[in-house]
Amino acid sequence: MDILKAMKVLIEKYLKYLEIEKNASEHTIIAYNNDLLSFYNHLCENQSDSELPPELESISRLDIRLWLADLSDKDMAKSTISRKVAALRSFFKYCFKRGYIYKNPAHLLVVPKKQKTLPKTATAEDLERMLDNVSTDSVSGIQERTILELFYSTGMRLSELAGLNTADIDLKQSQVKVTGKGNKQRIIPLGEKSKDILRKHLNGREKLFGSKTGPDARKALFLAAHGQRLYQRAIQRIVEKHLKQASEVTQKSPHVLRHSFATHMLDNGADIRIIKEFLGHANLAATQVYTHTSVERLKNVYEQAHPRSKL
């Protein structure tokens, strides 16, 4: 088996390993598959059939560096290149540990530093106005208000909200069970406003059942027009529509509500370690970006309010 055929087979085995043993999300598996196929296609384009070496072992660090240089020449974002490097490192580490290769060409491969960008957030006043402006005169209106309330009140991810079932909501205990990355579950408290709109939604939810309401949809917390589970793109459109009406924040997505949740909690004195648990971050470093957002906000307030802030 030549190098490329062997690599294609191992990519498929590796993706199965991510899915079954590592409980990786569908999003991660798709992204890593695309990244590894990008490297595979690069090898195909740069080697003729007659030049193909007989073993996967022949892939060198130089092959990887040439691929990264090619990505950089295409003006690909550093964050995207970093993810591709991470995918390749993980893949070759898997191959090395399983004995498919005897040396790891991606060992000690340096990941390009990501461009640091602060999370986009909306003000608390904008989000209060957004929530107050959602009409709750219809079942679908109540559902949209519930979606927005949960995003801002809990800080959960888009995939986590889309995957919610009615059984995950416990109004008596004032909490929601969320299934995050790697199928890890966590409990997030619910505030009174969240509980109030959730009650209304649960009471009228069955009116959203339709021709496509199957076993999965009957469990789902949120439903689409024909009664199937509400898919992520539809949720994104709901958030975008209401954020446009209430805020001038440049990015209008569910992640803005997640970022706003964390930043507003931090601004009001919450411990960053507690915010980490709310967000479902694996390590504190991922959460610390919100401290930078709060510092920037303090600087802006200082520059606007203090008489000695400007020349």
C-alpha positions in Angstrom: 0.0 0.0 0.0 1.5 3.4 -1.0 1.9 6.3 1.4 -1.2 8.2 0.4 -3.5 5.1 0.4 -2.1 4.2 3.8 -2.7 7.7 5.2 -6.3 7.8 3.9 -7.0 4.5 5.7 -5.4 5.8 8.9 -7.3 9.1 8.8 -10.6 7.1 8.7 -9.4 5.0 11.7 -8.3 8.1 13.6 -11.7 9.8 13.1 -13.4 6.7 14.4 -11.1 6.8 17.4 -12.1 10.5 18.0 -15.8 9.6 17.8 -15.8 6.4 19.9 -13.0 6.7 22.4 -12.6 10.4 22.8 -16.3 11.3 22.5 -15.4 14.2 20.2 -18.2 16.4 18.9 -19.4 16.2 15.4 -18.1 19.7 14.7 -14.6 18.6 15.9 -14.6 15.5 13.7 -15.7 17.4 10.6 -13.0 20.1 11.2 -10.2 17.5 11.8 -11.3 15.5 8.8 -11.1 18.6 6.6 -7.7 19.6 8.1 -6.2 16.1 7.5 -7.6 15.9 4.0 -6.0 19.3 3.3 -2.6 17.9 4.2 -3.3 14.6 2.3 -4.3 16.6 -0.9 -1.1 18.7 -0.5 0.9 15.5 -0.6 -1.0 14.3 -3.7 -0.4 17.6 -5.5 3.3 17.6 -4.8 4.3 14.0 -5.6 3.8 12.1 -8.8 2.9 8.4 -8.6 6.4 7.4 -9.6 7.8 9.4 -6.7 5.5 8.0 -4.0 7.5 6.4 -1.2 6.3 3.0 -0.1 5.8 3.8 3.6 4.0 6.3 5.7 7.2 6.6 7.7 8.6 8.7 4.8 6.5 11.7 5.6 8.9 14.2 7.1 8.7 17.4 9.1 9.8 19.2 5.9 6.6 17.9 4.2 4.5 19.4 7.0 6.4 22.7 7.0 6.0 23.1 3.2 2.2 22.5 3.7 2.1 25.2 6.4 4.0 27.6 4.2 1.5 27.0 1.4 -1.4 27.8 3.8 0.4 30.9 5.0 0.9 32.1 1.3 -2.8 31.8 0.8 -3.3 34.3 3.6 -5.1 31.8 5.8 -5.9 33.1 9.3 -3.4 32.1 12.0 -6.2 30.7 14.1 -7.2 28.3 11.2 -3.6 27.3 10.7 -3.2 26.7 14.4 -6.2 24.3 14.4 -4.8 22.4 11.3 -1.4 22.0 13.1 -3.3 20.7 16.2 -5.2 18.2 14.0 -2.0 17.0 12.4 -0.1 16.7 15.7 -3.0 14.7 17.2 -3.2 12.4 14.1 0.5 11.6 14.1 0.6 11.1 17.9 -2.2 8.6 17.4 -0.3 6.8 14.6 2.9 6.7 16.7 1.2 5.3 19.8 -0.6 2.7 17.8 2.6 1.6 16.1 1.7 2.6 12.6 4.8 4.8 12.4 8.2 4.6 14.3 8.9 8.3 14.4 6.5 11.2 14.7 7.2 14.0 12.1 4.8 16.3 13.9 6.6 15.9 17.3 7.5 19.3 18.8 5.9 21.1 15.8 5.3 24.7 16.9 1.7 25.9 16.7 1.5 29.5 15.2 0.4 32.0 17.8 -3.2 33.0 17.4 -4.2 36.6 16.8 -5.5 37.8 20.1 -9.0 39.2 19.7 -11.3 40.2 22.5 -14.7 38.6 22.6 -17.5 40.7 21.2 -20.1 41.6 23.9 -23.3 43.6 24.0 -24.2 45.8 27.0 -26.5 44.6 29.7 -28.9 47.5 28.8 -29.0 46.3 25.1 -29.7 42.7 26.1 -32.4 43.7 28.6 -34.0 45.8 25.8 -33.7 42.9 23.4 -35.4 40.5 25.8 -38.2 43.0 26.7 -38.9 43.6 23.0 -39.6 40.0 22.1 -43.3 39.5 21.7 -44.7 36.6 23.7 -48.2 36.7 22.2 -47.6 33.5 20.3 -46.1 30.1 21.0 -43.3 30.7 18.6 -42.6 34.1 20.2 -42.4 32.5 23.7 -40.0 30.0 22.3 -37.8 32.7 20.8 -37.8 34.6 24.1 -36.9 31.4 25.9 -33.9 30.7 23.6 -32.5 34.2 24.1 -33.1 34.1 27.8 -31.3 30.8 28.2 -28.3 31.9 26.1 -27.8 35.1 28.2 -28.8 33.6 31.6 -26.6 30.5 31.4 -23.8 31.2 28.9 -24.3 27.8 27.2 -23.0 27.1 23.7 -25.2 26.9 20.5 -24.7 23.2 20.2 -25.6 22.7 23.9 -28.8 24.7 23.6 -29.9 22.9 20.3 -29.4 19.5 22.1 -31.5 20.3 25.1 -34.4 18.0 25.9 -37.4 18.8 28.2 -36.0 16.2 30.7 -32.9 18.4 31.1 -35.0 21.2 32.7 -35.6 21.0 36.4 -37.7 23.9 37.5 -38.1 22.6 41.0 -34.4 22.6 41.5 -33.9 25.7 39.4 -31.3 24.1 37.2 -30.6 22.8 33.7 -28.4 19.9 32.7 -26.2 20.7 29.8 -24.2 18.2 27.6 -21.0 19.9 26.4 -17.9 19.0 24.5 -16.9 15.4 24.7 -20.3 14.5 26.1 -19.4 16.1 29.5 -22.4 17.1 31.5 -22.7 20.0 33.8 -25.5 21.7 35.9 -26.2 25.4 35.5 -28.5 27.3 37.8 -31.7 29.0 36.4 -32.7 32.4 37.5 -36.3 33.4 38.1 -36.8 35.1 34.7 -35.5 32.0 33.0 -37.8 29.8 35.0 -40.8 32.0 34.3 -40.4 32.0 30.5 -39.5 28.3 30.5 -42.8 27.5 32.3 -44.7 29.3 29.6 -42.8 27.6 26.8 -43.2 24.1 28.3 -46.9 24.7 28.8 -47.4 25.6 25.1 -44.7 23.6 23.5 -46.9 20.8 22.2 -48.7 23.3 20.0 -45.4 23.3 17.9 -45.7 19.6 17.1 -46.3 18.9 13.4 -45.8 16.5 10.5 -42.1 15.9 11.3 -42.5 15.4 15.0 -40.8 12.0 15.6 -39.5 10.4 18.8 -36.5 12.7 19.0 -38.5 15.9 18.5 -41.0 14.8 21.2 -38.1 15.0 23.7 -36.6 18.2 22.2 -37.0 21.4 24.2 -37.1 23.6 21.0 -39.0 22.8 17.8 -39.0 24.1 14.2 -41.9 25.0 11.9 -42.9 21.4 11.0 -42.3 20.0 14.5 -38.8 18.6 14.2 -36.0 19.5 16.6 -34.9 23.1 16.0 -31.5 23.1 14.2 -28.6 25.3 14.9 -28.8 27.5 11.9 -32.4 28.4 12.7 -31.3 29.3 16.3 -28.5 31.5 14.9 -31.1 33.4 12.7 -33.3 34.0 15.7 -30.4 35.5 17.7 -29.2 37.6 14.8 -32.7 39.0 14.2 -33.2 40.2 17.8 -29.6 41.4 18.4 -29.9 43.5 15.2 -32.9 45.3 16.7 -31.4 46.0 20.1 -27.6 46.3 19.7 -24.9 47.8 17.5 -22.4 45.0 18.4 -20.6 44.1 15.2 -21.0 40.3 15.6 -24.5 39.1 16.1 -24.4 35.4 17.1 -25.2 33.1 20.0 -21.5 33.4 21.0 -22.0 37.1 21.7 -24.6 36.2 24.3 -22.2 33.6 25.8 -19.4 36.2 25.9 -21.8 38.8 27.4 -22.9 36.4 30.1 -19.3 35.8 31.2 -18.2 39.4 31.0 -21.3 40.7 32.9 -20.8 38.1 35.6 -17.1 39.1 35.9 -18.0 42.8 36.0 -20.4 42.2 38.8 -17.9 40.4 41.0 -18.2 36.7 40.1 -15.1 34.6 40.7 -13.5 33.6 37.4 -13.2 30.0 38.6 -17.0 29.8 39.0 -17.5 31.4 35.5 -15.2 28.6 34.2 -17.6 26.0 35.5 -20.6 27.8 34.1 -19.0 27.9 30.6 -17.8 24.3 30.7 -14.2 25.3 30.0 -11.6 22.5 30.5 -9.0 24.9 31.8 -8.9 28.4 33.3 -6.8 29.8 30.5 -9.8 29.7 28.2 -11.9 31.7 30.6 -9.2 34.3 31.4 -9.9 36.1 28.1 -12.9 37.7 29.8 -10.6 39.4 32.3 -9.1 41.3 29.4 -12.6 42.4 28.2 -13.3 43.8 31.7 -10.0 45.6 31.8 -10.8 47.2 28.4 -14.2 48.3 29.7 -12.6 49.9 32.7 -10.1 51.7 30.5 -13.0 53.1 28.4 -14.9 54.3 31.4 -11.8 55.9 32.8 -11.0 57.7 29.5 -14.6 59.0 29.3 -15.0 60.0 33.0 -11.7 61.1 34.5 -10.7 64.8 33.8 -7.0 63.8 33.8 -7.3 60.9 31.3 -6.5 63.1 28.2 -4.0 65.7 27.3 
